[in-house]
């Protein structure tokens, strides 16, 4: 059986940031849940984190990220690098299967289980089953409309859900202003 879940998209523009995710969790060809909450607010609400991959692994890594954010006084870049370093070097963490998309009002990062910290050159990041569709939609909407980051994030998830069978359910949107 293959558990498939999640499309998360984050966007940063002009001191504002937003993140959207779908609510669908699928097991093989069956939708198990359509209202899963996959976005968390961290660092007293200054950082948004979207979870993808194994749910338990992703939640454990978000908890670790929150610890790092606390240790580095909300500095997202530094916290992400330290989390990635720990993730790559700790034997118990190394086998975790998760990605975390994170945004603050200045940057958009993707943190991966292989020790990756990827910063988007255009301020748009995506992860999960429908990430490519959501990313393409967000880039097009950003280039050709005057939508807010929150609206771009929401509409990109709607578009991805019309293409990817593993993206659907309730769309959650969180915004930083």
N, C-alpha and C positions, 0 to 999 in steps of 0.2 A: 504494500500500500504506500502511496506517495501523498504526503500532506503538502498541499499547495496553498499559499496564503500571501496576501499583501501586495499592494502597490502603494508606495509612499513617494511623494514628490515635495521638495522644498525649494523655495525661491527667495532670493534677497534682492531688494531694489531700493535705492535711495533711503537707506536707514530704516526700511520696513522689511519684515520677513513673514512668510507664511508657510505652512506645511499642511498637506492634505493626505489622507489615506483612505483606502476603502475599508469596508467592514467584513468582507467575506473571508471565510476560512473553508477550504475544500479538502475533502479526503477522497482521493481518486476522482471519480466523476460525480461526487455528491457534495452539495453545499451543506456544511455542518452548522455554520453560524453566519449571520449576515450583519451583525452589529458589534463585532469585535472592536475595541478601542486600541489603536496602535500608535498613538502619539502621546508623548509625555512632556509635561513642562518641567524643566530643571532649573537650577540656579536661581531660585526665587522668581521663576517665571521669565527669565531672560534668555533661556535656551529652549528650543523645541527639539525633541528626539523622536524619530520614527523608527519603528522596529520591523525588521524582516528576517526571515529564516526561522529557525527553531524558536518557538515562543519562549520556552524556558531559558534558552541560551541568550536570546535577545534581551529579556528582562534582567537577567543576571548582569549582562554587559552594561545596560543602562544604569543599574545600581552602581557598578564600578565607575562609570563615567561621572555620575553624580558625586561620588567620593572625590574623584580627581578635580572636578570643578570646584568643590569646596576647598580642597587643598591648594588650588592655584587661583583662589579668589575670583572665580568666574571666567578666567582666561580660557576660552574654548580651544584655541589652537594648542596651547600648552597641555591642557587636560587631555585632548585627543591624542597627542603624540605620546604622552605618558601611558594612557590606556592601551594604545597600540603596542607600545614597548612591552608592557606587562602581559598583554594578551599573547604576544609572540613568544615570550620567554618562559611563561609559567606553564608547566606541563599539564596542569588540570584545566587551564583555560584554552590551551592550544587547539584542542579538539572541538571547541564550540563552533556551532554552525549558525552564524548570524551576521547581519550587517546592520549598522545604525546610521541613519541619515540624520545629521544635526545641522541646525541653523541658529545663528544669533542675528543681530541686526547688521552685522558687517560681513559675515562669511557663511558659506554653505560647504559642509564637509560630509564625506562618506567614510566611515570607519569599518574596516573589514577584518575578518578572522585571520587573515594571513599576515597581519601587522600593517595593513594598508591604512593610510590617511590620505584621502584624495580631496583636494580643494578644487571646486568647480571654477573654471576660468570665466564662465558667464553667470555665476550666481544661481544656477539651477542644478539640482541633484535629484536623482531618483534611484529607487531600489525596489526589488521584488519582482514578482511574476510579470507584471505589465509595465515594468520600468521604461522600456524602450518606447512604448506608445505614449506614455505620459510625458516623457522627456521631449519627444518630438512635438507633441501638442503644445507643451509649455513654451518651447523655443519659438514656435510659429506664432502663438498668441502674444508672446512678449515682443516679438519683432514687428507685428502688424496691427496691434491694438493699443489702447491706452488703459487696459484693465489694471486693477490693483493686483498686488501679489496674491492676495487671498482669492480673488476671482480667477486669476490664471491657474492657481493650484486646483481649485474646485473644478473648473471646466476641463482641465487636463485629465483629471481622474474620471470625469464623465466620459470623455473621449476614449480613454484607455479601457473603460468598462464596456464600451461598445465593440471593442476589438478582442480583448483578452478574456477568455472564459473563466480565468481565475481571479479576475478583478470585478468586484461588484458589491452589492449590499449598501449599507448606509455609508455615505461619505462624511468623514470628519475633517473639519478645517480648524486650524488654530493660527492665530496671527500675533506677531510682535510689532508694536508701533513705537 
